[in-house]
Amino acid sequence: EGIDRKFPFLLWFDSFDPHDPFDPPSIWEGYPNPYDPEYKGKRMFQPPQGSAHLYTEEQLNHMRMNYAEKITMVDKWIGKLINKIKLLGLWDNSMVILTSDHGHPTGHGEHGHGIVRKCRPWPYEELAHIPMLIRVPGMREGQRNASFIQSVDIAPTIMDYISAKEGKAEYGKHVLDDDISQSDIQGESLLPIIYGEKEKVRDFAIAGYYGYSWSIIREDYSYIHWIRKQDAENLKEVVEMVSIMYDAEVGKGAGRGAGEKATTAQTEEMWSCTPGEVVLPEGDELYDRQKDPFQLDNIIVQNPAIAKELLQQLKMHMAQLRAT
């Protein structure tokens, strides 16, 4: 309401919800969850992270229903924000982007590969596959597109739209400041997809957790590469990075908090979610995305050539990003 409408503006709205704890209105106001009204057990709004075997299927389902109710709550308030934009007469001239940073493992199988909450560095679908909704003035509403996009595409898309609107460039071309070169932009503008000029801007997507795992996702297959402690060439870098997150004397209490060491984190929390237990992945994983979209059947043993192809494609892409 307080903006000067003679000038463009950017409103960045960051909502922590629907992150855990899954404490929707029914928790605080004391009424049954509308998605699970007959449930009589523990409310399951902040279960300890770890193995899904610690909970009954009834409890896991109730946790998911708490999550669903919290998403409904967030949806309501996003609707209020959009209505306000319209009431202020800004809707017809505004680009709106809605996205998230990660999902949540919430149980067995397709719900979470056997864990509750994101206590492992797993780039599986339930954690890495996030929504993105984009509204641009003049576009046809209600479109769905299955092409691969990444969070790094948001900035180029905004830059591209502003540049084209001001007559500085055509859609699909970035106008950069003097201190930013094209090589510094790793994302792609999505306007060519939005306006139907292209079907896709990339052939695959990547996901990962620094020092622990990387994944490449194509239309046909997805491949997960585990960076195991015994064979990680960048182990020193990994430990230094994790130390910043975990060690109070290095990271000054950042990340998970004081006193938890990097070596402990690598062997306990990050893999098993159980203090004192040492668990490492048996090996890399390959999934057929057409037959097995939830990544439940690892077919790497039966398809070594395909696995090698995807790993090489992942390594080449990472090298292009000047990362390891």
C-alpha positions in Angstrom: 0.0 0.0 0.0 2.9 2.4 0.7 4.7 2.0 -2.7 5.2 4.8 -5.2 3.3 3.4 -8.2 5.4 5.5 -10.6 8.2 3.1 -10.1 8.6 -0.7 -10.5 8.9 -2.7 -7.2 9.8 -6.2 -6.0 8.0 -7.7 -3.1 9.7 -10.8 -1.6 7.4 -12.7 0.7 9.1 -15.5 2.6 6.8 -17.8 4.6 8.4 -20.4 6.9 5.1 -22.4 6.8 4.3 -25.1 5.7 7.6 -26.2 7.1 7.6 -28.5 10.1 6.5 -28.4 12.9 3.2 -29.5 11.3 1.1 -27.4 13.7 -2.0 -26.2 11.8 -5.0 -24.3 13.3 -6.6 -27.5 14.7 -3.6 -28.1 16.9 -3.8 -24.7 18.6 -7.5 -24.3 18.6 -8.2 -27.8 19.9 -10.5 -29.2 17.3 -10.1 -32.4 15.2 -8.0 -32.2 12.1 -10.6 -31.8 9.2 -8.6 -34.2 7.0 -8.4 -36.9 9.8 -11.4 -36.2 12.2 -11.6 -39.7 13.7 -8.0 -39.8 14.8 -7.6 -40.1 18.6 -3.8 -40.6 19.1 -0.8 -38.3 19.6 -1.1 -35.2 17.6 2.1 -35.9 15.6 2.8 -32.2 14.8 6.5 -32.5 15.7 7.6 -36.1 15.7 11.3 -36.7 16.3 13.1 -37.1 13.0 14.3 -40.6 12.2 13.0 -44.0 11.0 9.4 -44.3 10.0 9.4 -47.7 11.8 9.1 -45.7 15.1 5.5 -44.9 14.3 2.3 -46.7 13.3 0.8 -46.2 9.9 -2.1 -44.4 11.7 0.3 -42.0 13.2 2.2 -41.4 10.0 -1.1 -40.7 8.1 -2.1 -38.2 10.8 1.2 -36.4 10.5 0.6 -36.2 6.7 -2.9 -34.8 7.4 -1.4 -32.2 9.7 0.9 -31.3 6.9 -2.0 -31.1 4.5 -4.0 -28.8 6.8 -1.0 -26.5 7.2 -0.7 -26.3 3.4 -4.3 -25.4 3.3 -3.7 -22.6 5.8 -0.8 -21.2 3.7 -3.0 -21.5 0.6 -5.6 -19.3 2.3 -3.1 -16.6 3.2 -1.5 -16.6 -0.2 -5.1 -16.1 -1.5 -5.5 -13.1 0.7 -2.2 -11.6 -0.6 -3.3 -12.1 -4.2 -6.7 -10.5 -3.5 -4.9 -7.5 -2.0 -2.7 -7.1 -5.1 -5.9 -7.1 -7.1 -7.7 -4.6 -4.8 -4.7 -2.3 -5.2 -5.1 -2.4 -9.0 -1.7 -4.0 -9.5 -2.6 -7.5 -10.7 -2.7 -6.8 -14.4 0.8 -5.4 -14.3 2.5 -7.8 -12.0 4.5 -11.0 -12.4 3.9 -13.4 -9.5 6.1 -16.4 -8.7 5.3 -19.0 -6.1 7.8 -21.8 -5.2 9.4 -23.7 -2.4 12.8 -24.9 -1.3 12.2 -28.6 -0.4 9.6 -31.1 0.4 9.2 -33.5 3.4 9.8 -37.2 3.8 6.7 -38.4 5.8 6.9 -42.2 6.1 7.4 -45.4 4.1 7.7 -45.9 0.3 6.6 -43.0 -1.9 6.0 -40.9 1.2 9.6 -40.8 2.4 11.7 -43.9 1.8 11.4 -44.9 5.4 12.2 -41.7 7.3 10.2 -38.9 8.9 11.3 -35.3 8.3 14.4 -34.4 6.4 17.2 -35.9 8.5 19.1 -37.5 5.6 20.8 -35.9 2.6 18.5 -37.8 0.2 17.7 -36.1 -3.2 14.6 -38.3 -3.7 11.4 -37.1 -5.3 9.6 -36.3 -2.0 12.4 -34.0 -0.9 13.7 -32.5 -4.2 10.7 -32.2 -6.5 9.2 -28.9 -5.6 6.3 -26.8 -7.1 6.6 -23.6 -9.1 3.8 -21.4 -10.2 4.4 -18.4 -12.4 1.9 -15.8 -13.5 2.9 -13.3 -16.2 0.6 -10.6 -17.6 -0.6 -11.7 -21.0 0.0 -15.4 -20.6 -2.7 -18.0 -21.1 -3.8 -19.2 -17.6 -4.1 -22.7 -16.4 -1.1 -24.2 -18.3 1.0 -27.1 -16.9 4.5 -27.7 -18.2 6.5 -30.8 -17.4 9.9 -29.4 -18.6 12.8 -29.3 -16.1 13.3 -26.0 -14.4 15.5 -25.1 -11.4 15.4 -22.4 -8.7 18.3 -20.7 -10.4 15.9 -19.9 -13.3 13.9 -17.4 -11.2 16.3 -14.5 -11.4 16.9 -14.8 -15.2 13.2 -15.0 -15.7 12.5 -11.8 -13.7 15.4 -10.0 -15.4 14.3 -11.1 -18.8 10.7 -9.9 -18.3 11.7 -6.5 -17.0 14.2 -6.0 -19.8 11.8 -6.9 -22.5 9.0 -4.8 -21.0 11.3 -1.8 -21.0 12.2 -2.5 -24.6 15.8 -3.3 -23.9 15.7 -6.9 -25.1 13.6 -9.6 -26.7 12.2 -12.3 -24.6 14.7 -15.1 -24.0 17.7 -12.7 -23.8 19.1 -11.3 -20.6 20.2 -7.7 -20.1 23.0 -7.7 -17.6 24.7 -5.0 -15.6 28.3 -4.2 -16.5 29.6 -6.1 -13.5 27.7 -9.3 -14.3 28.6 -11.5 -17.3 26.5 -14.1 -19.1 28.8 -16.8 -17.6 27.8 -15.8 -14.1 24.1 -16.7 -14.9 23.6 -20.4 -14.5 19.9 -20.3 -14.8 17.7 -19.9 -17.9 14.8 -17.5 -18.5 11.5 -19.4 -18.5 9.7 -16.8 -20.6 10.2 -18.8 -23.9 8.4 -21.7 -22.2 5.7 -19.5 -20.7 4.9 -17.9 -24.1 5.1 -21.2 -26.0 8.2 -20.4 -28.0 10.1 -23.4 -26.5 9.1 -26.7 -25.0 12.1 -26.8 -22.6 15.2 -24.9 -21.6 17.2 -27.9 -20.4 17.3 -31.6 -20.8 17.8 -32.5 -17.1 17.8 -31.2 -13.6 20.2 -31.7 -10.7 19.7 -31.9 -6.9 22.1 -32.5 -4.1 23.4 -32.0 -0.6 26.9 -30.6 -0.4 29.4 -33.3 0.3 26.9 -36.1 0.6 24.9 -36.7 -2.5 24.2 -35.5 -6.1 21.3 -36.5 -8.3 20.6 -36.0 -12.0 17.0 -36.3 -13.2 16.1 -36.8 -16.9 12.8 -37.7 -18.5 13.7 -41.3 -18.7 15.9 -42.0 -15.6 17.1 -40.5 -12.4 20.5 -41.3 -10.9 21.7 -40.7 -7.3 25.4 -40.5 -6.7 26.4 -40.9 -3.0 29.7 -39.2 -2.0 30.9 -41.7 0.5 33.5 -40.9 3.1 36.0 -43.5 2.0 36.1 -42.4 -1.7 35.3 -38.7 -1.7 38.2 -36.9 -3.4 37.1 -33.6 -1.8 36.8 -35.1 1.7 38.8 -32.2 3.2 36.5 -29.7 1.6 33.5 -31.7 2.8 34.6 -31.8 6.4 35.5 -28.1 6.4 32.0 -27.3 5.1 30.2 -29.5 7.5 32.4 -28.2 10.3 31.1 -24.7 9.6 27.5 -26.0 10.0 28.1 -28.2 13.0 31.1 -27.0 15.1 30.5 -24.2 17.5 34.2 -23.1 17.5 34.2 -22.8 13.7 30.7 -21.9 12.8 29.9 -20.0 16.0 26.8 -22.1 16.7 25.5 -22.0 13.1 23.5 -24.7 11.6 22.5 -27.6 13.9 24.1 -26.0 16.9 27.0 -26.1 19.3 29.1 -29.1 20.1 28.1 -31.5 17.3 31.2 -32.5 15.3 31.5 -32.8 11.6 32.8 -36.4 11.7 29.9 -37.4 14.0 27.4 -35.7 11.7 28.8 -37.7 8.7 28.4 -41.1 10.3 25.4 -40.6 12.6 22.7 -38.0 12.0 23.1 -37.4 8.3 22.8 -41.1 7.3 21.0 -43.0 10.0 19.1 -40.4 12.0 20.1 -42.5 15.1 22.9 -41.2 17.4 25.7 -43.8 17.7 24.8 -45.8 14.6 27.1 -45.9 11.6 25.2 -46.3 8.3 26.5 -45.6 4.8 24.7 -46.1 1.5 25.6 -49.4 -0.3 26.1 -47.7 -3.6 24.7 -45.4 -6.3 21.1 -45.8 -7.4 19.3 -45.7 -10.8 15.5 -45.4 -11.3 13.2 -45.7 -14.3 11.1 -42.5 -14.1 8.4 -43.7 -16.5 7.8 -47.0 -14.6 8.9 -46.0 -11.2 8.2 -42.3 -10.6 8.6 -42.6 -6.8 12.0 -44.2 -7.0 11.2 -47.4 -5.2 13.0 -50.0 -7.4 16.7 -49.5 -7.8 17.7 -51.0 -11.2 21.4 -50.0 -11.3 22.7 -53.6 -11.2 20.6 -54.5 -14.3 21.6 -51.4 -16.2 25.3 -50.6 -15.7 25.7 -48.9 -19.1 22.8 -46.5 -18.4 24.1 -45.8 -15.0 27.5 -45.0 -16.3 26.0 -42.6 -18.9 24.1 -40.6 -16.3 27.0 -40.4 -13.9 29.2 -39.1 -16.7 26.5 -36.6 -17.7 26.3 -35.5 -14.0 30.1 -35.1 -13.7 30.4 -33.1 -16.9 27.6 -30.7 -15.7 29.2 -30.3 -12.3 32.5 -29.5 -14.0 30.8 -26.8 -16.0 29.5 -25.3 -12.9 33.1 -25.2 -11.5 31.9 -27.4 -8.6 32.8 -30.7 -7.0 
